[in-house]
Amino acid sequence: MRVFEAVDESLKEALGGVRDVVYFYFRLRTGLQAKDVAERPEALVALLRDIFKAGAEIFEKRIMEKLCAKFGVDLGKVGGTDVAALIKRLVAER
């Protein structure tokens, strides 16, 4: 649930209610609800990149910051990890 909270807070801060559009397309592509984003993080990343193109990097960085804060991980130590890999790592370590 912390993964969804980090994603949701990041998208809400940046997009407000428009984040629901992201969730709508996530559900269409994966058949999963937004709260289940940890099951298909690579689909979330692909969706953000499809919608926002190069601008997706801003969302990805913010999501990574929120994830690290929620899980007590030093962002500087995750290196070149992308959002999907970080989510998978954090879920596996739970």
C-alpha positions as CSV (number, residue, x, y, z in Angstrom):
1,M,0.0,0.0,0.0
2,R,2.9,2.3,0.6
3,V,3.9,2.0,-3.1
4,F,0.4,3.2,-4.2
5,E,0.5,6.0,-1.6
6,A,3.9,7.2,-3.0
7,V,2.6,7.1,-6.6
8,D,-0.7,8.7,-5.7
9,E,0.8,11.5,-3.7
10,S,3.4,12.3,-6.4
11,L,0.8,12.3,-9.2
12,K,-1.7,14.3,-7.1
13,E,0.9,17.0,-6.4
14,A,1.8,17.3,-10.0
15,L,-1.5,16.7,-11.8
16,G,-4.3,17.2,-9.2
17,G,-7.5,15.4,-10.3
18,V,-6.0,14.7,-13.8
19,R,-4.1,11.8,-12.1
20,D,-7.4,9.9,-12.5
21,V,-6.8,9.8,-16.2
22,V,-3.5,8.1,-15.6
23,Y,-5.3,5.6,-13.4
24,F,-8.0,5.0,-16.0
25,Y,-5.4,4.2,-18.7
26,F,-3.4,2.0,-16.2
27,R,-6.6,0.0,-15.6
28,L,-7.3,-0.3,-19.4
29,R,-3.8,-1.5,-20.1
30,T,-3.3,-3.9,-17.2
31,G,-6.8,-4.8,-15.9
32,L,-5.6,-3.8,-12.4
33,Q,-6.8,-1.0,-10.2
34,A,-4.4,1.9,-9.4
35,K,-3.9,0.6,-5.9
36,D,-2.3,-2.5,-7.4
37,V,0.4,-0.6,-9.2
38,A,3.1,-2.6,-7.3
39,E,2.1,-5.7,-9.3
40,R,2.9,-4.0,-12.7
41,P,5.3,-1.1,-12.1
42,E,6.8,-1.4,-15.6
43,A,3.3,-0.8,-17.0
44,L,3.0,2.4,-15.0
45,V,6.4,3.6,-16.2
46,A,5.5,2.8,-19.8
47,L,2.2,4.6,-19.5
48,L,3.8,7.7,-18.0
49,R,6.3,7.8,-20.8
50,D,3.6,7.3,-23.4
51,I,1.5,10.1,-22.0
52,F,4.2,12.6,-21.0
53,K,7.1,11.6,-23.2
54,A,10.3,13.2,-21.9
55,G,8.4,14.9,-19.2
56,A,7.7,11.6,-17.5
57,E,11.2,11.8,-16.0
58,I,9.9,14.5,-13.7
59,F,7.1,12.2,-12.4
60,E,9.5,9.2,-12.1
61,K,12.0,11.2,-10.0
62,R,9.2,12.5,-7.7
63,I,7.8,9.0,-7.3
64,M,11.2,7.6,-6.4
65,E,11.7,10.4,-3.8
66,K,8.3,9.5,-2.2
67,L,9.1,5.8,-2.3
68,C,12.4,6.2,-0.6
69,A,10.9,8.5,2.0
70,K,8.0,6.0,2.8
71,F,10.4,3.0,2.9
72,G,13.2,4.7,4.7
73,V,15.7,4.2,1.9
74,D,18.4,6.7,1.0
75,L,17.7,8.0,-2.5
76,G,21.4,8.5,-3.1
77,K,22.0,4.8,-2.6
78,V,19.5,3.6,-5.2
79,G,21.8,4.9,-8.0
80,G,20.6,4.6,-11.6
81,T,17.6,2.5,-10.6
82,D,14.4,3.3,-12.4
83,V,11.0,3.5,-10.8
84,A,9.9,0.0,-11.8
85,A,13.1,-1.6,-10.5
86,L,12.9,0.4,-7.3
87,I,9.3,-0.7,-6.7
88,K,10.1,-4.3,-7.3
89,R,13.1,-4.1,-4.9
90,L,11.1,-2.5,-2.2
91,V,8.2,-5.0,-2.5
92,A,10.7,-7.9,-2.5
93,E,12.4,-6.6,0.7
94,R,9.1,-6.2,2.5
